[in-house]
Amino acid sequence: MTHPYRIGLIDGDGIGPEVVPAAARIVEAAVGAAGRAVEWVPLDIGRAAIESYGDAIPQKTLAALDELEMWILGPHDSAGYPPEHRTGLTPGAVIRKRFDLFANIRPAKAYSGIPAVNPRMDLIIVRENSEGLYADRNMARGTGEFMPTPDVALAVGVVTREASTRIAVSAFELAMTRRKRVTIVHKANVLTMTTGLFRDVCRDVGRQYPEVEVDEQHVDAMAAHLVRRGHEFDVVVTENLFGDILSDLAAELAGSLGTAASVNSSADKAMAQAAHGAAPDIAGRGLANPVGIIGSAALLLDWQAARTGDGAAAGAAGAIRDAVEFVIAGGLSTPDLGGAATTEEFTAAVLDRF
């Protein structure tokens, strides 16, 4: 008998308790249509965890994640926590660091039915997720920001050959399943040693994939190219900070950050987490757009399929995307996209496709 997929389910804060269950219902339907089942493992982070355990990311949750390969993480609203819980790493950062989720995969694809600056956009940004300038992931202890005096602030950026190699391999392997083109984004004309090392490692990895066309761009030029001709790019590989900025830009050019899917992964664990935030101003009102987290859940199944050759997971992921695209193309969307559907109405329409 085929075992069910065991997937952690973490609602998080803000609109999380609305959109994460919506994604779970759609995953369950798609997986069921592919002849498989899901065993959900509900877990707490954020405000609910603070109220229950006195900790935004309790050890009970981390211990449960130790035993899982996949989970869906809703947004967290660290700024809204009680003051004593706002210092230190955010729940998402703790999880990324604990499980070394080094690859952040962020597609940007326009949907028919959603107005977009570039309706032909269809690219994937592969973002190195474990180092760089971000202070929550560049030191073994503490953070990479410090202030020698109240008027001077410094930050340490970290780029290593090991981390650059593994993200480059992820990008080129992904390109082999698409249009076989990789764009390396860096700023080696100024950050010659750090992003220069990243660029050189990506070039070296690219030589192992002769079928893949490789080009490169400085990050500032790449931002302009995304606006002018973003549809010409396929897979974009870059370091952490650049990837964060460019992926948000690409998502907006493709229609909306609210539709932007994202998955964070290592070799043996993956976390679906939409690119958008917790949107506490609309929480509980039935207005939240679930497309980002639904797409992220599909990417989670893609990861499972690529890692294990699981055809059921691949089929379910494709079916989820097809269903979402069909519903949006039919004119149904939430208010942030110009429609009038509630979260539940949109979810029900997608479920109807199964």
Rosetta blueprint (number, residue, H / E / L):
1 M L
2 T L
3 H L
4 P L
5 Y E
6 R E
7 I E
8 G E
9 L E
10 I E
11 D L
12 G L
13 D L
14 G L
15 I L
16 G H
17 P H
18 E H
19 V H
20 V H
21 P H
22 A H
23 A H
24 A H
25 R H
26 I H
27 V H
28 E H
29 A H
30 A H
31 V H
32 G H
33 A H
34 A L
35 G L
36 R L
37 A L
38 V E
39 E E
40 W E
41 V E
42 P E
43 L E
44 D L
45 I L
46 G H
47 R H
48 A H
49 A H
50 I H
51 E H
52 S H
53 Y H
54 G L
55 D L
56 A L
57 I L
58 P L
59 Q H
60 K H
61 T H
62 L H
63 A H
64 A H
65 L H
66 D H
67 E L
68 L L
69 E L
70 M E
71 W E
72 I E
73 L E
74 G L
75 P L
76 H L
77 D L
78 S H
79 A H
80 G H
81 Y L
82 P L
83 P H
84 E H
85 H H
86 R L
87 T L
88 G L
89 L L
90 T L
91 P H
92 G H
93 A H
94 V H
95 I H
96 R H
97 K H
98 R H
99 F L
100 D L
101 L L
102 F L
103 A E
104 N E
105 I E
106 R E
107 P E
108 A E
109 K E
110 A L
111 Y L
112 S L
113 G L
114 I L
115 P L
116 A L
117 V L
118 N L
119 P L
120 R L
121 M L
122 D E
123 L E
124 I E
125 I E
126 V E
127 R E
128 E E
129 N L
130 S L
131 E L
132 G E
133 L L
134 Y L
135 A L
136 D L
137 R L
138 N L
139 M L
140 A L
141 R L
142 G L
143 T L
144 G L
145 E E
146 F E
147 M E
148 P E
149 T E
150 P L
151 D L
152 V E
153 A E
154 L E
155 A E
156 V L
157 G L
158 V E
159 V L
160 T L
161 R H
162 E H
163 A H
164 S H
165 T H
166 R H
167 I H
168 A H
169 V H
170 S H
171 A H
172 F H
173 E H
174 L H
175 A H
176 M H
177 T L
178 R L
179 R L
180 K L
181 R E
182 V E
183 T E
184 I E
185 V E
186 H E
187 K L
188 A L
189 N L
190 V L
191 L L
192 T L
193 M L
194 T H
195 T H
196 G H
197 L H
198 F H
199 R H
200 D H
201 V H
202 C H
203 R H
204 D H
205 V H
206 G H
207 R L
208 Q L
209 Y L
210 P L
211 E L
212 V L
213 E E
214 V E
215 D E
216 E E
217 Q E
218 H E
219 V H
220 D H
221 A H
222 M H
223 A H
224 A H
225 H H
226 L H
227 V H
228 R H
229 R H
230 G H
231 H H
232 E H
233 F L
234 D L
235 V E
236 V E
237 V E
238 T E
239 E L
240 N H
241 L H
242 F H
243 G H
244 D H
245 I H
246 L H
247 S H
248 D H
249 L H
250 A H
251 A H
252 E H
253 L H
254 A L
255 G L
256 S L
257 L H
258 G H
259 T H
260 A L
261 A L
262 S L
263 V E
264 N E
265 S E
266 S L
267 A L
268 D L
269 K L
270 A E
271 M E
272 A E
273 Q L
274 A L
275 A L
276 H L
277 G L
278 A L
279 A L
280 P H
281 D H
282 I H
283 A L
284 G L
285 R L
286 G L
287 L L
288 A L
289 N L
290 P L
291 V H
292 G H
293 I H
294 I H
295 G H
296 S H
297 A H
298 A H
299 L H
300 L H
301 L H
302 D H
303 W H
304 Q H
305 A H
306 A H
307 R H
308 T H
309 G L
310 D L
311 G H
312 A H
313 A H
314 A H
315 G H
316 A H
317 A H
318 G H
319 A H
320 I H
321 R H
322 D H
323 A H
324 V H
325 E H
326 F H
327 V H
328 I H
329 A H
330 G L
331 G L
332 L L
333 S L
334 T L
335 P H
336 D H
337 L H
338 G L
339 G L
340 A L
341 A L
342 T L
343 T H
344 E H
345 E H
346 F H
347 T H
348 A H
349 A H
350 V H
351 L H
352 D H
353 R L
354 F L
